[in-house]
Amino acid sequence: MREVAIPRRMRAAVLTAPRVCEIRTVETPAPERDQVLIRVEGCGVCGSNLPRWEGRPWFKYPTEPGSPGHEGWGRVVAVGYGVTGVDVGQRVAFLSDHAFAEYDVASASSLVSLPSRLDGAAVPGEPLGCIMNIWRRAMITPGHTVAIIGLGFLGAMLTQLASRSGARVIAISQRAFSRDLARSMGAREQIDLNMTDEEIVKRVDLATDGAGCDVVIEVVGLQRPLDLAARLCRVRGRLVIAGFHQDGPRHVDLFLWNWRGLDVINAHEREQAAYVSGMAAAIDALVSGRIEPDPLYTHRVPLDLASEAFDALGTRPDGFVKALVHP
Ligand SMILES: [Zn+2]
């Protein structure tokens, strides 16, 4: 086992109030039983970080150092008691909650090791694993017509995967920038989500000879795109809900769902093992070139400028898809 010097103190991002990110020097965490210590190379900024950044009445500030960074990758620098099969020096993507920091600890069972082919590559494991898990459950095959509603990082990556696998993708988004992006990811058609549902349904009917889509993936997380998604499915089509519906209960047109005999998939995972297997699938897809997310990492900033990454997430300027913070 190689020896690596580990400083007693490290730099970490701390949200001290809504929209205020400070870089503080704190104690470097020590790996406990079944944990490893990782020198963080980078951590993705996730849409789910936004409420923390903007502030909600029930959040307490300051946040714990490094929180809410959960899309980290880096190199193992120490292993805790009981850890087997993980070596110091190994490069990994990992699941944790404090990766906006120079060092973070993670459970050994949450790691996926990165092959040397990916040396130097950014590998935010959690969102890539999420994409592969949605992909697996969407069961898209060559020849399918697939509508994808919402073209952030997840929607754009699913567009790439589906197009490359031989499906015809109809990409639907409010932003012209995202629709252009979808075209570059292989989408055959792009539709403006600012049009009325009637207009969008008509466009999709025209494109599918009135049959509707084999699969529709909703990646927005709001009522209206969910309603629209169901309307775009063909009879016995598959409605895949990948959006995170957090702002209250939804009403669904169960008459329509019944009438069309839809298969409805909630493509969310809760088990750590499911995330880890999705991450492993993502590593395979990266190595084989089936997925190429790099053009979507549009904002890469050092830890000092983490607040710029959060800001971009909130304002979504044209050109923004996904931010990475490099401690
Ligand atoms: Zn995430």
Boltz pocket constraint, residues with backbone or C-beta under 6 A from the ligand:
constraints:
  - pocket:
      binder: B
      contacts: [[A, 46], [A, 47], [A, 48], [A, 70], [A, 71], [A, 126], [A, 127]]
      max_distance: 6.0
